[in-house]
Amino acid sequence: MAETVKTGSRRWTPSSAWRRDRRAYWRSVPMRELRYLMIAVFILFGTGGFLADVTAKGRLPVAVVVLWAALSGIFAILYVIGFARRPVVIPGVIALQLIVIHFAVRVTNAIIQSHRFPVPSMEWGLSLSVNGIWVTLVGSYLFFVGFIQTSGRRAMIAQRELELAQGIQATLVPRISYRDQRFEIGAMTLPSEKVGGDVVDLVVQDGVLFCYVADVSGHGLQAGILMGMVKTAGRTLLLDGCGLAEMQDKMNRVLPSVKEQHMYMTFAGLRFDASDEAEYASAGHPPMLHWRAATKDFAMLAVDQLPIGMFEGVQYQTARVRYEAGDMFVITTDGVLEVENSVGEEFSTNRLAGIIEQSEMQRPDQTVEAMVKAVQAFGKQKDDQTILVLRVL
């Protein structure tokens, strides 16, 4: 009996997720859809030329006002493109702006000293600049509205697609409440976003009961799509008579060709036949807990193996454990165990074991509810959370 350490999904923080989603959004928007934004930014920051003239009390030549208005707008667009698409170029934009400003100051002085461009009267110059500021503000507002309308339609389409995916996930990963003469099972999954990457399933075939939990790395729609593939493939393999070891082997051969390179899946499963021993398997997943009713203690069950889909050619193994009436088996994902409270403490296996011990006489679905409430009260959810509880009758 081996004990594993945490693998599963990558670490997640609200700030890192926000930055990731922001970059993904801006990179996904075609440049043609950003044209209204670019024009709005150019016009808005073009007020810089008129403000410079106001500072000079309206005495700058019109050519100078136009020059500084154009430069202000152009560099505003460069900053927008840089922050949205290529933040690494921002230092270069800053350096270029300093150089251009240096030469623009020299050009401005040359224009003023050449007397080729008339210097307007203070009254006429201030009137021109104030009116110019109003025109640019109104113009930028109109183009910002145009951008919001086009971007809003895109967001509405994405929202509808996400709601559709959420409905599909609810169908693929429903709450489980099962009971027969030998076992009683409760399970549920709570995605951290609208669509999650955790899957829990139960299959009964020819008197053999299989139940498992899998955790696809990552979050959101990408993980949810792969989760759907895993659920379909897993159920198909089990109904075709595959055992836990063969199921892991076949998934490990298939996953690399249908996933992103950085993605993988952890797995923990149980198989019960007519004997008094349960076969269990795990691949990079947190250990499952075995509550032994006779001795009133816990065992942590795990097989020290790599997550599925990371490397080809891995030969997955299983192990066996004896069980008796009243025993419980509990499988969770690291989204449950790694929830942190306000001082940075993790929920951990020990707290989970305490809930199991207190709910020895409850139904599995009641135990699952108690765990969910305890985890939610302990700290904020940052990852998909899945819990499966099996009681031997």
N, C-alpha and C positions, 0 to 999 in steps of 0.2 A: 504494500500500500504506500504509494508515494504522495507527497504533498507538493502542490504547485504554488507559485507566487503569482501575483497579478499579471495578467496579459491583457487580452480583450482590447477594447477601443482605446484610441489615443486620448491623451489628456485634453481636456476642454475647459476653456474659461469663457465667460461672457464677452470679455473684450476681444479675445482672439477670434471667437466666432463672428463677432460683429465686423471686425476688420476683414475676415475671410469672405463674408457674405457681401460686404461693400465692394471689395475688389472684383469678386465674381460678377456682381451686377453690372458694374461699369464696363468690364471687359466684354460682357455679353451684348451690350447695346451697340448696334452698328453705328458707324460714324455719321451716316446719313440721317439717323434719328437724333443725332446731337446737334444738327445744324441750327435749330432754333436756339438751343442753349448757347452755342458759340456766338451767334449774332447778338443775343441778349447781353452776354458778358462783354462783348466788344463795345456795344453801345453804352452800357452802364459805366464801364471804366473809362470810356471816352470823355466822360465829364471831367477827367483829370486835366485836360487842356483848358476847358472853360474855367475850372477852379483856379488854375495857375494865372489866368488872365484877371480873374476877380481879385486875387492876391496882389497883382500888379496894378490894381485900380483901373482895369480896362485899357491900359496903354500898350498892350502887346500887339504887334502886327498880326493880322489874320493868319498869315502863313505859319507863324510860330504857334498859334493856338491849334491849328490843324495838325501840325507836326506832333505836338505833345498829346493831343487827343488820340491820334493814330497809334503812337508808341504805347500809350497806356492800355488801349484796347488790345493791341497785338500781344503784349506780354501777359495780360489777363487771360487770354485764350491759351497761351503756352502753359501757364500755371494750371489751368483747368485740365488740359490734356495730360500734363505730367502727373498730377495728383490722381486722376482717374485711371490712367492706363499705365504709366511708367514713372512711379515715384523716384526711381533712381536717377532720372534726368533733372530733377529739381535743382540740385547744386549747379549744374551746368547752365540752367536757365537764369539762376541768380547771377552767376558770373557774367553771362552774356548781357544781362540787363545793366549791370554796373558799367560795362564797357560802352554799351550803347548810350547810356545816360551821359557818360563823359563826353562822347562826341556830339550828342544832341545839344549839350550846353554850349559847346564851341560853335555849332551851327547856329544856335539861337543868337549868340552874341554877334556872329558875323552878319546875320540878317538885320539885326537892330542897327549895327554900325554902318551897314552899306547904304542906308537911306533909299534903297530901291523899293522897299515895301513901306507904304505910308503908315504912320502911327496914328491910330484913330483918337478922336477926342475921348476923354474919360466917360462922358455921358453915353456916347454911341458905343464905346467898347464894353462898358458894363451892361448896357441893354442887350448887346449881342450875346454876351456870355451868360447872362441870366436866362434869356430865352433859349439859348442852346442847352443849358442844364435841364430846363423843363422838357424840351423836346427829347433829349436823350433818356431822361427818366421814364417818360411815357412810352417811348419806343422800346426800351428794354423791358418794361412791364408787359407790353403786348407780346413780345417774343418769348418771355418767360412763361406766359399763359399758354402760348402755342406749344412750348416744350412740355409743360405739365399735362396738357391734353393728350399729346402723343404718348408720353411716358405713362400716363394714367391708363390708357387703353391697354398698353403692354402689361402693366401690373394687374389689371383686371383679368386678362387672359391667363396670366401665370397663376393668379389666385384660384380661378376656376379649375385649372388643371391640378393644382395642389389639393383642392378639396376632393376632386375625383380620386386622386391617389390615396387620400386619407380614407375615403370610403372603401377602396379596394383593400387597404391594409386592415381595416376593421373586419372585412370578410375573411382575409387570409389568417389573421391572428385574433380570433375571438376569445372571450373568456372561456375557460374549460372547467366544467363541473361534471365529474364522472364517478360512477359507483357500480361495482359488480359484487359478486360473492366474496372476492378475495381482496380487492383494493378500492380505495376511495381517493380521488385526485381533484385538486383545485389548482388553477393556474391563471395568470393574467400578465399582460405586458402594458407598460405605460411609456409611449415614445416621448422623448424630450422635445421633439419638434412635431409638426403635424404628421410627418412620416418618419418611422424609425427603422432600425436595422436589426432589432431583436425578433426572434421567432421561437414559439413554443408549440409543440404538437404532441398528439397522442394517437397511436395506431394500435388497434387490436386485430390480430390476424392468426387464425387457426389456433386459438387458445393462448397465444403469446402476446404479451402487452409490451409495447415500446412507448417510451416518453423521452423527450429530449428538449434541450434549450440550446439555441445557437445565437451568437452575437456577431453580426457583421460589423467590421470596423467602420467608423465614421458615423455621420448623421444625415438626416434629410432624405431627399428624393433619391439620390444615388444609392445610398445604403438600402432604402426601401425597395428599390427595384431588384437589387441583388437578393434581398431577403425573400422576395416573392419567388425568385428562381430556386432558392434553397428549400423553401417550403414545398414547392412542387416536386423537386427532385427527391427530397427526403421521403416524402410520402410514397412516391412511386417506387423507390428502392425498397422500402419496408414492406409495401404490399406485394412486391415481387419476391419476397422471401429473403432479402439480404439481412445479414447480421450487422451488429454495430461496427465491427472492424471493417467489413466489406463496404459498408455505407460510407465510412470515413475515407477509405481508399479511393472509391469511385468519385466522391465529391472532390477530393484533392486532385484527381486527374482532370476533372471538368472545369473547376472554378478558374484556374489561371487563364483560360481562353475566353471567359465571359466577364471578366472584371478588370477594373483599373489596376495598374501594377502595384500601387501602394495598399490595396485592400486585401483583407484576409478575413477569416471567420474562426471564432472559437466555438467549441462544441462540448456539451456534456449530456450523456444519455444513459438510460437504464433499460434493461430487458429482463422481463420476468416470464419464465416458462413454468412447467409443472413442478419443478424442483423447489427446494427451500433455499436456493442460492440465487442471487440476482447478479446478472452480468452488467458491469458499468464501464463506461468509456468517457474519456475527456481528452481534449486537445487544446492546450493553452487556455483553458477555462478555469475560473476559481473553483476550488474543491467543493464538492457537494457534501452536505451534512447528513449523517446517518444517526438518528436518535434511536438508541437501543433501549427498548422499554424494560427489559429484564434487569439490566444493570443501571438504568437511569443515567446514562452518560452518552457522549457523542464520539463518533469517529469521523474523520475527514477523508473522503474518498477522492482520489485523483490518480490519473495515469500521466506521468511526466512526458508530454509529447508536444510537438510544435503545432501551432494553429493550422487550420486547413487552408490551403490555397497559397501558402508562402513559398514552398519548395516542392518540386516534383520528385517522385520516387520515394517518398516517405512511406514506410510500412507501419500502419497504425495497429495498436494492440488494445486488448481489453483485459479486465480483471474480474474476479468474482468475489462476492461477499455473502455470508449467511445472514438470514433475517428471520424474525419471528413475529407472531401476532402482536400488534401494538407499536411496532417499529415505524419510524417515519423517515422518509428521504426528502431532502430539500435542495433544490437547485436554484441558484440566483445568478444574475449577471453582475459585473463589477459596477454597473450603474447604481446598484443597491448598496453594495459594500463600501463604495468610495464616496458616498455623500458626506459632506463635511459640515460641521456645526460652525458657530460664530468664532470659535477659537482654533479652528483648523483640525479638529479631531475627526477621524473617519468613523462611519457607523460600524464597520468591521463585522467580522464573523461572530465575535463574542456577544455582541448585542443581539444579533440574529438568533444565536443559540438560546439566549435568555427568553426570547419571545416563544420559541419552539417549546421550551420546557414548561412555560406557563400555560401553553395552549394544548397540552397533551390530550385533553379530553374533547377538544373542539373538532368540528369538521374541517377538512383541509381548506375549503373556501373561506371559512371564518378565520383560519390561521393566516391565509394570504391577506385578507382584509386587515388583520391586526398588524401584519408586517408593513403593509403599505402606509397605514396611518402613522406607525412609529417612524418610518423613514421620512415621511413628509413633515412630521413635527420636528425631526432632528435637524434637517437642513434643506437647502434648495436643490431641486433636481437639476443635474447638469448633463446626464447621459440617459439613454434608454434604460428602463428598469423592467426586469422580468423575474417573476417568482413562480416556481412550481413546487407544490407540496403533495407528496404521496404517502398515504397511511395504509399499513397492512392490516386488514381486518381479520 
